[in-house]
Amino acid sequence: MLLGHLFGSANGPEGMRFTRGSDVVAFVLFPIGTIIGLALAYWRPMAGGAIAAGSVLVLLVLRPALLPTAVGVMALPGLLHVAVAWMRRRAVR
């Protein structure tokens, strides 16, 4: 779906284009950073969850116009991975 959105004709004949550097940073933070973080969270829940949640939170800091939307909810899986890893680490002690 992402490739179709970027290269397809849904957004005109040339697809979606990044017009500013902030668009590229936002793209790297949200779908790329979140997917990498959640994939890593299967092996390292603390690190992967921190990457996933951190990507979304940094995106919200850089683009506060997204705050009223549901983008902040996308940080929840990463935060849950961090919370579970923290509770497991605390239970071992």
N, CA, C and O atoms as a CHARMM CRD file, in Angstrom:
* protein
*
  372
    1    1 MET  N      0.81800  -1.17400   0.00000 PROA 1      0.00000
    2    1 MET  CA     0.00000   0.00000   0.00000 PROA 1      0.00000
    3    1 MET  C      0.87400   1.25400   0.00000 PROA 1      0.00000
    4    1 MET  O      0.57800   2.22800  -0.69300 PROA 1      0.00000
    5    2 LEU  N      1.93600   1.21900   0.77200 PROA 2      0.00000
    6    2 LEU  CA     2.83600   2.37100   0.84000 PROA 2      0.00000
    7    2 LEU  C      3.50000   2.62400  -0.51100 PROA 2      0.00000
    8    2 LEU  O      3.57100   3.76800  -0.95900 PROA 2      0.00000
    9    3 LEU  N      3.98200   1.57500  -1.15700 PROA 3      0.00000
   10    3 LEU  CA     4.60700   1.73800  -2.47200 PROA 3      0.00000
   11    3 LEU  C      3.60700   2.24100  -3.50400 PROA 3      0.00000
   12    3 LEU  O      3.95100   3.05900  -4.35800 PROA 3      0.00000
   13    4 GLY  N      2.38800   1.76300  -3.43000 PROA 4      0.00000
   14    4 GLY  CA     1.36600   2.24700  -4.34400 PROA 4      0.00000
   15    4 GLY  C      1.05100   3.71400  -4.11800 PROA 4      0.00000
   16    4 GLY  O      0.79800   4.45600  -5.06800 PROA 4      0.00000
   17    5 HSD  N      1.06800   4.12500  -2.87900 PROA 5      0.00000
   18    5 HSD  CA     0.81900   5.52500  -2.55300 PROA 5      0.00000
   19    5 HSD  C      1.95800   6.41000  -3.03300 PROA 5      0.00000
   20    5 HSD  O      1.72800   7.51600  -3.52300 PROA 5      0.00000
   21    6 LEU  N      3.18000   5.92700  -2.89400 PROA 6      0.00000
   22    6 LEU  CA     4.33600   6.73100  -3.29300 PROA 6      0.00000
   23    6 LEU  C      4.51200   6.80300  -4.80600 PROA 6      0.00000
   24    6 LEU  O      4.83900   7.86100  -5.34400 PROA 6      0.00000
   25    7 PHE  N      4.29700   5.69000  -5.48700 PROA 7      0.00000
   26    7 PHE  CA     4.60200   5.62500  -6.90500 PROA 7      0.00000
   27    7 PHE  C      3.38100   5.50700  -7.80300 PROA 7      0.00000
   28    7 PHE  O      3.50100   5.62000  -9.02300 PROA 7      0.00000
   29    8 GLY  N      2.21400   5.28200  -7.22400 PROA 8      0.00000
   30    8 GLY  CA     1.02000   5.07700  -8.02900 PROA 8      0.00000
   31    8 GLY  C      0.37400   6.37300  -8.48600 PROA 8      0.00000
   32    8 GLY  O      0.93600   7.45700  -8.32700 PROA 8      0.00000
   33    9 SER  N     -0.80000   6.24300  -9.05000 PROA 9      0.00000
   34    9 SER  CA    -1.49200   7.41000  -9.58800 PROA 9      0.00000
   35    9 SER  C     -2.55900   7.95300  -8.64500 PROA 9      0.00000
   36    9 SER  O     -3.36800   8.78200  -9.06300 PROA 9      0.00000
   37   10 ALA  N     -2.59100   7.51900  -7.39800 PROA 10     0.00000
   38   10 ALA  CA    -3.60100   7.99600  -6.45800 PROA 10     0.00000
   39   10 ALA  C     -3.43100   9.48200  -6.16200 PROA 10     0.00000
   40   10 ALA  O     -4.41400  10.17000  -5.88700 PROA 10     0.00000
   41   11 ASN  N     -2.21700   9.97900  -6.21200 PROA 11     0.00000
   42   11 ASN  CA    -1.94900  11.38300  -5.93000 PROA 11     0.00000
   43   11 ASN  C     -1.58200  12.15600  -7.19100 PROA 11     0.00000
   44   11 ASN  O     -0.80800  13.11200  -7.12400 PROA 11     0.00000
   45   12 GLY  N     -2.10700  11.77100  -8.29900 PROA 12     0.00000
   46   12 GLY  CA    -1.77900  12.43100  -9.55600 PROA 12     0.00000
   47   12 GLY  C     -0.88100  11.54200 -10.38700 PROA 12     0.00000
   48   12 GLY  O     -0.51300  10.45000  -9.95300 PROA 12     0.00000
   49   13 PRO  N     -0.53100  11.98800 -11.56000 PROA 13     0.00000
   50   13 PRO  CA     0.26000  11.13200 -12.46300 PROA 13     0.00000
   51   13 PRO  C      1.68100  10.88300 -11.98200 PROA 13     0.00000
   52   13 PRO  O      2.29700   9.90900 -12.41400 PROA 13     0.00000
   53   14 GLU  N      2.22000  11.70800 -11.12000 PROA 14     0.00000
   54   14 GLU  CA     3.60300  11.52000 -10.67400 PROA 14     0.00000
   55   14 GLU  C      3.69400  10.88800  -9.29500 PROA 14     0.00000
   56   14 GLU  O      4.79800  10.75800  -8.76600 PROA 14     0.00000
   57   15 GLY  N      2.59500  10.49400  -8.69700 PROA 15     0.00000
   58   15 GLY  CA     2.62300   9.90700  -7.36900 PROA 15     0.00000
   59   15 GLY  C      2.91600  10.95200  -6.30800 PROA 15     0.00000
   60   15 GLY  O      2.81300  12.14900  -6.57400 PROA 15     0.00000
   61   16 MET  N      3.27300  10.52300  -5.13100 PROA 16     0.00000
   62   16 MET  CA     3.56400  11.43700  -4.02900 PROA 16     0.00000
   63   16 MET  C      5.02900  11.84900  -4.08800 PROA 16     0.00000
   64   16 MET  O      5.90500  10.99600  -4.22700 PROA 16     0.00000
   65   17 ARG  N      5.30100  13.12000  -3.98700 PROA 17     0.00000
   66   17 ARG  CA     6.67300  13.62200  -4.00800 PROA 17     0.00000
   67   17 ARG  C      6.97400  14.33700  -2.71100 PROA 17     0.00000
   68   17 ARG  O      6.12200  15.04000  -2.16700 PROA 17     0.00000
   69   18 PHE  N      8.18000  14.16000  -2.21900 PROA 18     0.00000
   70   18 PHE  CA     8.62800  14.88900  -1.04400 PROA 18     0.00000
   71   18 PHE  C      9.12300  16.25300  -1.50600 PROA 18     0.00000
   72   18 PHE  O     10.10100  16.34200  -2.24800 PROA 18     0.00000
   73   19 THR  N      8.46100  17.30300  -1.07500 PROA 19     0.00000
   74   19 THR  CA     8.82400  18.64400  -1.53500 PROA 19     0.00000
   75   19 THR  C      9.77600  19.34900  -0.57800 PROA 19     0.00000
   76   19 THR  O     10.48200  20.27200  -0.98300 PROA 19     0.00000
   77   20 ARG  N      9.80600  18.93100   0.67700 PROA 20     0.00000
   78   20 ARG  CA    10.67800  19.56600   1.66500 PROA 20     0.00000
   79   20 ARG  C     11.45800  18.48000   2.41100 PROA 20     0.00000
   80   20 ARG  O     11.08600  17.30700   2.42100 PROA 20     0.00000
   81   21 GLY  N     12.54100  18.91600   3.02500 PROA 21     0.00000
   82   21 GLY  CA    13.33700  17.98400   3.82400 PROA 21     0.00000
   83   21 GLY  C     12.57500  17.46700   5.02400 PROA 21     0.00000
   84   21 GLY  O     12.79300  16.33400   5.45300 PROA 21     0.00000
   85   22 SER  N     11.67800  18.28300   5.57700 PROA 22     0.00000
   86   22 SER  CA    10.89900  17.84300   6.72900 PROA 22     0.00000
   87   22 SER  C      9.94700  16.71100   6.36000 PROA 22     0.00000
   88   22 SER  O      9.60100  15.89300   7.21300 PROA 22     0.00000
   89   23 ASP  N      9.52200  16.65400   5.10700 PROA 23     0.00000
   90   23 ASP  CA     8.67500  15.53900   4.66800 PROA 23     0.00000
   91   23 ASP  C      9.45000  14.22000   4.69200 PROA 23     0.00000
   92   23 ASP  O      8.90900  13.17800   5.06100 PROA 23     0.00000
   93   24 VAL  N     10.70200  14.27900   4.29900 PROA 24     0.00000
   94   24 VAL  CA    11.54100  13.06900   4.30800 PROA 24     0.00000
   95   24 VAL  C     11.78100  12.62000   5.74600 PROA 24     0.00000
   96   24 VAL  O     11.71400  11.42800   6.04600 PROA 24     0.00000
   97   25 VAL  N     12.06100  13.57600   6.63600 PROA 25     0.00000
   98   25 VAL  CA    12.29300  13.24400   8.05100 PROA 25     0.00000
   99   25 VAL  C     11.03000  12.63300   8.65100 PROA 25     0.00000
  100   25 VAL  O     11.10700  11.63800   9.37100 PROA 25     0.00000
  101   26 ALA  N      9.87500  13.21500   8.36300 PROA 26     0.00000
  102   26 ALA  CA     8.61500  12.67400   8.87700 PROA 26     0.00000
  103   26 ALA  C      8.37000  11.26900   8.34800 PROA 26     0.00000
  104   26 ALA  O      7.89500  10.40900   9.08900 PROA 26     0.00000
  105   27 PHE  N      8.68400  11.01900   7.08000 PROA 27     0.00000
  106   27 PHE  CA     8.50300   9.69500   6.50100 PROA 27     0.00000
  107   27 PHE  C      9.43500   8.68100   7.15300 PROA 27     0.00000
  108   27 PHE  O      9.03200   7.54800   7.41600 PROA 27     0.00000
  109   28 VAL  N     10.67000   9.07900   7.41400 PROA 28     0.00000
  110   28 VAL  CA    11.62000   8.16800   8.05700 PROA 28     0.00000
  111   28 VAL  C     11.18500   7.88000   9.48500 PROA 28     0.00000
  112   28 VAL  O     11.31800   6.74800   9.95200 PROA 28     0.00000
  113   29 LEU  N     10.66900   8.88000  10.18600 PROA 29     0.00000
  114   29 LEU  CA    10.26300   8.68400  11.57600 PROA 29     0.00000
  115   29 LEU  C      9.02800   7.80700  11.69400 PROA 29     0.00000
  116   29 LEU  O      9.01700   6.84200  12.45900 PROA 29     0.00000
  117   30 PHE  N      7.99200   8.14000  10.94100 PROA 30     0.00000
  118   30 PHE  CA     6.75600   7.41300  11.19400 PROA 30     0.00000
  119   30 PHE  C      6.71100   6.02500  10.59100 PROA 30     0.00000
  120   30 PHE  O      6.78700   5.07200  11.36600 PROA 30     0.00000
  121   31 PRO  N      6.59800   5.81700   9.32400 PROA 31     0.00000
  122   31 PRO  CA     6.45000   4.41500   8.94800 PROA 31     0.00000
  123   31 PRO  C      7.73900   3.61800   9.07700 PROA 31     0.00000
  124   31 PRO  O      7.70900   2.46800   9.51600 PROA 31     0.00000
  125   32 ILE  N      8.86900   4.20600   8.70300 PROA 32     0.00000
  126   32 ILE  CA    10.11700   3.43600   8.70200 PROA 32     0.00000
  127   32 ILE  C     10.59100   3.17500  10.13300 PROA 32     0.00000
  128   32 ILE  O     10.85300   2.02700  10.49200 PROA 32     0.00000
  129   33 GLY  N     10.70400   4.21400  10.94600 PROA 33     0.00000
  130   33 GLY  CA    11.18300   4.05200  12.32400 PROA 33     0.00000
  131   33 GLY  C     10.27500   3.16100  13.15700 PROA 33     0.00000
  132   33 GLY  O     10.74400   2.35400  13.95900 PROA 33     0.00000
  133   34 THR  N      8.97700   3.31500  12.96100 PROA 34     0.00000
  134   34 THR  CA     8.02700   2.50800  13.72400 PROA 34     0.00000
  135   34 THR  C      8.10000   1.04400  13.32800 PROA 34     0.00000
  136   34 THR  O      8.09100   0.17400  14.19900 PROA 34     0.00000
  137   35 ILE  N      8.17300   0.75200  12.04900 PROA 35     0.00000
  138   35 ILE  CA     8.24000  -0.63900  11.59300 PROA 35     0.00000
  139   35 ILE  C      9.53900  -1.29700  12.04400 PROA 35     0.00000
  140   35 ILE  O      9.52800  -2.43600  12.50900 PROA 35     0.00000
  141   36 ILE  N     10.65200  -0.59200  11.91100 PROA 36     0.00000
  142   36 ILE  CA    11.94100  -1.14200  12.35500 PROA 36     0.00000
  143   36 ILE  C     11.91700  -1.38200  13.85700 PROA 36     0.00000
  144   36 ILE  O     12.36900  -2.42500  14.32800 PROA 36     0.00000
  145   37 GLY  N     11.39100  -0.41900  14.61400 PROA 37     0.00000
  146   37 GLY  CA    11.32100  -0.57500  16.06800 PROA 37     0.00000
  147   37 GLY  C     10.46500  -1.75600  16.49300 PROA 37     0.00000
  148   37 GLY  O     10.85600  -2.52000  17.37500 PROA 37     0.00000
  149   38 LEU  N      9.30600  -1.91000  15.87800 PROA 38     0.00000
  150   38 LEU  CA     8.43500  -3.02000  16.26000 PROA 38     0.00000
  151   38 LEU  C      9.00000  -4.36500  15.81900 PROA 38     0.00000
  152   38 LEU  O      8.79500  -5.37200  16.49800 PROA 38     0.00000
  153   39 ALA  N      9.70200  -4.39600  14.69900 PROA 39     0.00000
  154   39 ALA  CA    10.35200  -5.64500  14.27700 PROA 39     0.00000
  155   39 ALA  C     11.46600  -6.01000  15.25200 PROA 39     0.00000
  156   39 ALA  O     11.62000  -7.17600  15.61400 PROA 39     0.00000
  157   40 LEU  N     12.23200  -5.02500  15.67300 PROA 40     0.00000
  158   40 LEU  CA    13.30500  -5.26000  16.64500 PROA 40     0.00000
  159   40 LEU  C     12.75400  -5.64900  18.01200 PROA 40     0.00000
  160   40 LEU  O     13.41800  -6.35600  18.77100 PROA 40     0.00000
  161   41 ALA  N     11.54700  -5.19300  18.33000 PROA 41     0.00000
  162   41 ALA  CA    10.95200  -5.46600  19.64200 PROA 41     0.00000
  163   41 ALA  C     10.67900  -6.94300  19.87100 PROA 41     0.00000
  164   41 ALA  O     10.52700  -7.36000  21.01900 PROA 41     0.00000
  165   42 TYR  N     10.61200  -7.74100  18.82200 PROA 42     0.00000
  166   42 TYR  CA    10.44000  -9.17700  19.01000 PROA 42     0.00000
  167   42 TYR  C     11.66000  -9.79300  19.67800 PROA 42     0.00000
  168   42 TYR  O     11.52500 -10.73500  20.45800 PROA 42     0.00000
  169   43 TRP  N     12.85000  -9.27500  19.38200 PROA 43     0.00000
  170   43 TRP  CA    14.07700  -9.80800  19.96800 PROA 43     0.00000
  171   43 TRP  C     14.52800  -9.00200  21.17800 PROA 43     0.00000
  172   43 TRP  O     14.96200  -9.58200  22.17300 PROA 43     0.00000
  173   44 ARG  N     14.43700  -7.71700  21.11400 PROA 44     0.00000
  174   44 ARG  CA    14.84700  -6.81100  22.19000 PROA 44     0.00000
  175   44 ARG  C     13.69600  -5.85300  22.47600 PROA 44     0.00000
  176   44 ARG  O     13.64000  -4.76600  21.90100 PROA 44     0.00000
  177   45 PRO  N     12.77200  -6.24600  23.36300 PROA 45     0.00000
  178   45 PRO  CA    11.57200  -5.42900  23.58800 PROA 45     0.00000
  179   45 PRO  C     11.86800  -4.00100  24.06100 PROA 45     0.00000
  180   45 PRO  O     11.19300  -3.06100  23.64100 PROA 45     0.00000
  181   46 MET  N     12.85600  -3.83500  24.91700 PROA 46     0.00000
  182   46 MET  CA    13.14100  -2.49500  25.42900 PROA 46     0.00000
  183   46 MET  C     13.67200  -1.59100  24.31500 PROA 46     0.00000
  184   46 MET  O     13.18400  -0.47400  24.14300 PROA 46     0.00000
  185   47 ALA  N     14.65200  -2.05600  23.56900 PROA 47     0.00000
  186   47 ALA  CA    15.25500  -1.24200  22.50600 PROA 47     0.00000
  187   47 ALA  C     14.27100  -1.00500  21.37000 PROA 47     0.00000
  188   47 ALA  O     14.12400   0.12400  20.90200 PROA 47     0.00000
  189   48 GLY  N     13.60600  -2.04800  20.93000 PROA 48     0.00000
  190   48 GLY  CA    12.66400  -1.91400  19.82400 PROA 48     0.00000
  191   48 GLY  C     11.47000  -1.03700  20.17900 PROA 48     0.00000
  192   48 GLY  O     11.03300  -0.20900  19.37900 PROA 48     0.00000
  193   49 GLY  N     10.95300  -1.22900  21.37800 PROA 49     0.00000
  194   49 GLY  CA     9.83300  -0.40200  21.82000 PROA 49     0.00000
  195   49 GLY  C     10.22500   1.05900  21.95300 PROA 49     0.00000
  196   49 GLY  O      9.44300   1.95100  21.62500 PROA 49     0.00000
  197   50 ALA  N     11.42800   1.30100  22.43200 PROA 50     0.00000
  198   50 ALA  CA    11.90400   2.68300  22.55500 PROA 50     0.00000
  199   50 ALA  C     12.07000   3.33200  21.18700 PROA 50     0.00000
  200   50 ALA  O     11.75500   4.50900  21.01700 PROA 50     0.00000
  201   51 ILE  N     12.55900   2.57600  20.21800 PROA 51     0.00000
  202   51 ILE  CA    12.70800   3.12100  18.86000 PROA 51     0.00000
  203   51 ILE  C     11.34000   3.42400  18.25700 PROA 51     0.00000
  204   51 ILE  O     11.13700   4.48900  17.67400 PROA 51     0.00000
  205   52 ALA  N     10.40600   2.49400  18.39600 PROA 52     0.00000
  206   52 ALA  CA     9.07300   2.68600  17.81100 PROA 52     0.00000
  207   52 ALA  C      8.34600   3.86200  18.46500 PROA 52     0.00000
  208   52 ALA  O      7.82600   4.73600  17.77200 PROA 52     0.00000
  209   53 ALA  N      8.31100   3.88100  19.78900 PROA 53     0.00000
  210   53 ALA  CA     7.62100   4.97100  20.48500 PROA 53     0.00000
  211   53 ALA  C      8.35000   6.29600  20.28200 PROA 53     0.00000
  212   53 ALA  O      7.71700   7.33500  20.09900 PROA 53     0.00000
  213   54 GLY  N      9.66000   6.25800  20.31600 PROA 54     0.00000
  214   54 GLY  CA    10.44100   7.47400  20.12600 PROA 54     0.00000
  215   54 GLY  C     10.24600   8.07300  18.74700 PROA 54     0.00000
  216   54 GLY  O     10.20600   9.29500  18.60500 PROA 54     0.00000
  217   55 SER  N     10.12500   7.24100  17.73700 PROA 55     0.00000
  218   55 SER  CA     9.89700   7.74100  16.38000 PROA 55     0.00000
  219   55 SER  C      8.59100   8.51900  16.29500 PROA 55     0.00000
  220   55 SER  O      8.54000   9.60100  15.71100 PROA 55     0.00000
  221   56 VAL  N      7.55100   7.96800  16.87300 PROA 56     0.00000
  222   56 VAL  CA     6.25200   8.63800  16.82700 PROA 56     0.00000
  223   56 VAL  C      6.28000   9.91600  17.66800 PROA 56     0.00000
  224   56 VAL  O      5.75300  10.94600  17.24700 PROA 56     0.00000
  225   57 LEU  N      6.88700   9.85500  18.84500 PROA 57     0.00000
  226   57 LEU  CA     6.91800  11.03200  19.70800 PROA 57     0.00000
  227   57 LEU  C      7.75000  12.15700  19.10400 PROA 57     0.00000
  228   57 LEU  O      7.37200  13.32400  19.21500 PROA 57     0.00000
  229   58 VAL  N      8.87500  11.83300  18.46700 PROA 58     0.00000
  230   58 VAL  CA     9.68100  12.86100  17.79600 PROA 58     0.00000
  231   58 VAL  C      8.90200  13.44600  16.62200 PROA 58     0.00000
  232   58 VAL  O      8.97500  14.65000  16.37500 PROA 58     0.00000
  233   59 LEU  N      8.16400  12.62000  15.90100 PROA 59     0.00000
  234   59 LEU  CA     7.33700  13.11700  14.81600 PROA 59     0.00000
  235   59 LEU  C      6.30300  14.12100  15.33700 PROA 59     0.00000
  236   59 LEU  O      6.06800  15.15400  14.70900 PROA 59     0.00000
  237   60 LEU  N      5.69300  13.81900  16.47400 PROA 60     0.00000
  238   60 LEU  CA     4.70400  14.73100  17.03600 PROA 60     0.00000
  239   60 LEU  C      5.34100  16.03400  17.52000 PROA 60     0.00000
  240   60 LEU  O      4.69900  17.08300  17.48800 PROA 60     0.00000
  241   61 VAL  N      6.58800  15.97800  17.96400 PROA 61     0.00000
  242   61 VAL  CA     7.28300  17.19800  18.36500 PROA 61     0.00000
  243   61 VAL  C      7.62100  18.03900  17.12800 PROA 61     0.00000
  244   61 VAL  O      7.46200  19.25900  17.14400 PROA 61     0.00000
  245   62 LEU  N      8.08000  17.39200  16.07400 PROA 62     0.00000
  246   62 LEU  CA     8.45200  18.11400  14.86200 PROA 62     0.00000
  247   62 LEU  C      7.24200  18.62800  14.08200 PROA 62     0.00000
  248   62 LEU  O      7.32000  19.66800  13.42800 PROA 62     0.00000
  249   63 ARG  N      6.14100  17.91500  14.15000 PROA 63     0.00000
  250   63 ARG  CA     4.93200  18.32700  13.42100 PROA 63     0.00000
  251   63 ARG  C      3.74700  18.34500  14.37600 PROA 63     0.00000
  252   63 ARG  O      2.93900  17.41700  14.38600 PROA 63     0.00000
  253   64 PRO  N      3.64400  19.40700  15.18500 PROA 64     0.00000
  254   64 PRO  CA     2.57200  19.47100  16.19200 PROA 64     0.00000
  255   64 PRO  C      1.16600  19.51200  15.59200 PROA 64     0.00000
  256   64 PRO  O      0.19200  19.28700  16.31000 PROA 64     0.00000
  257   65 ALA  N      1.04000  19.79000  14.31200 PROA 65     0.00000
  258   65 ALA  CA    -0.28700  19.78200  13.68500 PROA 65     0.00000
  259   65 ALA  C     -0.89600  18.38200  13.68100 PROA 65     0.00000
  260   65 ALA  O     -2.11100  18.23900  13.54000 PROA 65     0.00000
  261   66 LEU  N     -0.06800  17.34800  13.83400 PROA 66     0.00000
  262   66 LEU  CA    -0.56800  15.97400  13.86400 PROA 66     0.00000
  263   66 LEU  C     -1.09700  15.57400  15.23700 PROA 66     0.00000
  264   66 LEU  O     -1.70100  14.51100  15.38500 PROA 66     0.00000
  265   67 LEU  N     -0.87700  16.41300  16.23500 PROA 67     0.00000
  266   67 LEU  CA    -1.27500  16.07700  17.60000 PROA 67     0.00000
  267   67 LEU  C     -2.77000  15.80600  17.75700 PROA 67     0.00000
  268   67 LEU  O     -3.13100  14.84200  18.43200 PROA 67     0.00000
  269   68 PRO  N     -3.66100  16.61500  17.16100 PROA 68     0.00000
  270   68 PRO  CA    -5.09200  16.31100  17.32700 PROA 68     0.00000
  271   68 PRO  C     -5.54500  15.04800  16.59300 PROA 68     0.00000
  272   68 PRO  O     -6.64400  14.55400  16.84500 PROA 68     0.00000
  273   69 THR  N     -4.73000  14.52700  15.70400 PROA 69     0.00000
  274   69 THR  CA    -5.11800  13.31300  14.97200 PROA 69     0.00000
  275   69 THR  C     -4.77400  12.08400  15.81000 PROA 69     0.00000
  276   69 THR  O     -4.31000  12.20000  16.94400 PROA 69     0.00000
  277   70 ALA  N     -5.00400  10.93300  15.24700 PROA 70     0.00000
  278   70 ALA  CA    -4.77700   9.67300  15.97100 PROA 70     0.00000
  279   70 ALA  C     -3.35200   9.16700  15.82000 PROA 70     0.00000
  280   70 ALA  O     -3.09100   8.00700  16.13800 PROA 70     0.00000
  281   71 VAL  N     -2.41900   9.98600  15.34900 PROA 71     0.00000
  282   71 VAL  CA    -1.04300   9.52900  15.14400 PROA 71     0.00000
  283   71 VAL  C     -0.39500   9.16900  16.48000 PROA 71     0.00000
  284   71 VAL  O      0.41100   8.24000  16.53700 PROA 71     0.00000
  285   72 GLY  N     -0.72500   9.87500  17.54100 PROA 72     0.00000
  286   72 GLY  CA    -0.14900   9.58400  18.85900 PROA 72     0.00000
  287   72 GLY  C     -0.46700   8.18600  19.35200 PROA 72     0.00000
  288   72 GLY  O      0.29700   7.61100  20.12800 PROA 72     0.00000
  289   73 VAL  N     -1.57500   7.64100  18.91400 PROA 73     0.00000
  290   73 VAL  CA    -1.96500   6.28300  19.30700 PROA 73     0.00000
  291   73 VAL  C     -0.96500   5.26800  18.77000 PROA 73     0.00000
  292   73 VAL  O     -0.81300   4.18500  19.33600 PROA 73     0.00000
  293   74 MET  N     -0.28600   5.61000  17.68600 PROA 74     0.00000
  294   74 MET  CA     0.69000   4.68900  17.08700 PROA 74     0.00000
  295   74 MET  C      1.89100   4.44700  17.99400 PROA 74     0.00000
  296   74 MET  O      2.65300   3.50900  17.75800 PROA 74     0.00000
  297   75 ALA  N      2.07800   5.26100  19.01700 PROA 75     0.00000
  298   75 ALA  CA     3.17200   5.06200  19.95900 PROA 75     0.00000
  299   75 ALA  C      2.84300   3.99100  21.00200 PROA 75     0.00000
  300   75 ALA  O      3.74700   3.49400  21.67300 PROA 75     0.00000
  301   76 LEU  N      1.58700   3.63300  21.14700 PROA 76     0.00000
  302   76 LEU  CA     1.18100   2.68000  22.18800 PROA 76     0.00000
  303   76 LEU  C      1.84400   1.30600  22.09000 PROA 76     0.00000
  304   76 LEU  O      2.28600   0.80200  23.12300 PROA 76     0.00000
  305   77 PRO  N      1.94400   0.66800  20.92800 PROA 77     0.00000
  306   77 PRO  CA     2.61600  -0.63700  20.89500 PROA 77     0.00000
  307   77 PRO  C      4.06800  -0.56100  21.37800 PROA 77     0.00000
  308   77 PRO  O      4.52700  -1.44100  22.10600 PROA 77     0.00000
  309   78 GLY  N      4.77700   0.47100  20.98000 PROA 78     0.00000
  310   78 GLY  CA     6.15200   0.64100  21.44400 PROA 78     0.00000
  311   78 GLY  C      6.22100   0.86900  22.94000 PROA 78     0.00000
  312   78 GLY  O      7.07800   0.30400  23.62000 PROA 78     0.00000
  313   79 LEU  N      5.31600   1.70100  23.45700 PROA 79     0.00000
  314   79 LEU  CA     5.28600   1.95800  24.90200 PROA 79     0.00000
  315   79 LEU  C      4.94000   0.69700  25.68500 PROA 79     0.00000
  316   79 LEU  O      5.45900   0.48300  26.78000 PROA 79     0.00000
  317   80 LEU  N      4.06300  -0.14000  25.12400 PROA 80     0.00000
  318   80 LEU  CA     3.72400  -1.40500  25.79400 PROA 80     0.00000
  319   80 LEU  C      4.91600  -2.35800  25.80500 PROA 80     0.00000
  320   80 LEU  O      5.13500  -3.05300  26.79700 PROA 80     0.00000
  321   81 HSD  N      5.68100  -2.40400  24.73400 PROA 81     0.00000
  322   81 HSD  CA     6.88700  -3.23700  24.72000 PROA 81     0.00000
  323   81 HSD  C      7.88300  -2.75900  25.77700 PROA 81     0.00000
  324   81 HSD  O      8.48000  -3.57100  26.48300 PROA 81     0.00000
  325   82 VAL  N      8.05700  -1.45700  25.88500 PROA 82     0.00000
  326   82 VAL  CA     8.96800  -0.90000  26.89700 PROA 82     0.00000
  327   82 VAL  C      8.46400  -1.23900  28.29600 PROA 82     0.00000
  328   82 VAL  O      9.25500  -1.62200  29.15800 PROA 82     0.00000
  329   83 ALA  N      7.16400  -1.10400  28.53400 PROA 83     0.00000
  330   83 ALA  CA     6.60300  -1.38000  29.85200 PROA 83     0.00000
  331   83 ALA  C      6.76500  -2.85400  30.23400 PROA 83     0.00000
  332   83 ALA  O      7.12200  -3.16600  31.37000 PROA 83     0.00000
  333   84 VAL  N      6.50500  -3.75200  29.29300 PROA 84     0.00000
  334   84 VAL  CA     6.64500  -5.18800  29.57800 PROA 84     0.00000
  335   84 VAL  C      8.10500  -5.53800  29.85500 PROA 84     0.00000
  336   84 VAL  O      8.39800  -6.29100  30.78400 PROA 84     0.00000
  337   85 ALA  N      9.01600  -4.99800  29.05700 PROA 85     0.00000
  338   85 ALA  CA    10.44500  -5.27300  29.26800 PROA 85     0.00000
  339   85 ALA  C     10.90100  -4.73500  30.61200 PROA 85     0.00000
  340   85 ALA  O     11.67900  -5.38000  31.31500 PROA 85     0.00000
  341   86 TRP  N     10.41800  -3.56100  30.96800 PROA 86     0.00000
  342   86 TRP  CA    10.78000  -2.97700  32.27400 PROA 86     0.00000
  343   86 TRP  C     10.23000  -3.81300  33.42700 PROA 86     0.00000
  344   86 TRP  O     10.93200  -4.02700  34.41500 PROA 86     0.00000
  345   87 MET  N      8.98400  -4.29100  33.32200 PROA 87     0.00000
  346   87 MET  CA     8.40200  -5.11700  34.37900 PROA 87     0.00000
  347   87 MET  C      9.10500  -6.46500  34.49000 PROA 87     0.00000
  348   87 MET  O      9.29400  -6.97500  35.59400 PROA 87     0.00000
  349   88 ARG  N      9.49400  -7.04500  33.35600 PROA 88     0.00000
  350   88 ARG  CA    10.21400  -8.32700  33.40400 PROA 88     0.00000
  351   88 ARG  C     11.58600  -8.14000  34.04600 PROA 88     0.00000
  352   88 ARG  O     12.01700  -8.95900  34.85700 PROA 88     0.00000
  353   89 ARG  N     12.25600  -7.07200  33.68200 PROA 89     0.00000
  354   89 ARG  CA    13.57800  -6.80800  34.25300 PROA 89     0.00000
  355   89 ARG  C     13.47700  -6.56400  35.75600 PROA 89     0.00000
  356   89 ARG  O     14.35200  -6.97300  36.52000 PROA 89     0.00000
  357   90 ARG  N     12.42000  -5.90300  36.16800 PROA 90     0.00000
  358   90 ARG  CA    12.22700  -5.62600  37.58900 PROA 90     0.00000
  359   90 ARG  C     11.84000  -6.89100  38.35900 PROA 90     0.00000
  360   90 ARG  O     12.21700  -7.04000  39.52200 PROA 90     0.00000
  361   91 ALA  N     11.09400  -7.80100  37.72900 PROA 91     0.00000
  362   91 ALA  CA    10.69000  -9.03800  38.38500 PROA 91     0.00000
  363   91 ALA  C     11.84700  -9.99400  38.57300 PROA 91     0.00000
  364   91 ALA  O     11.81800 -10.81200  39.49200 PROA 91     0.00000
  365   92 VAL  N     12.87400  -9.91800  37.72300 PROA 92     0.00000
  366   92 VAL  CA    14.01700 -10.80100  37.81600 PROA 92     0.00000
  367   92 VAL  C     14.85100 -10.46100  39.05300 PROA 92     0.00000
  368   92 VAL  O     15.45500 -11.34400  39.66300 PROA 92     0.00000
  369   93 ARG  N     14.87900  -9.21200  39.40800 PROA 93     0.00000
  370   93 ARG  CA    15.68700  -8.78900  40.56600 PROA 93     0.00000
  371   93 ARG  C     15.15800  -9.27400  41.83800 PROA 93     0.00000
  372   93 ARG  O     15.73200  -8.99800  42.89100 PROA 93     0.00000
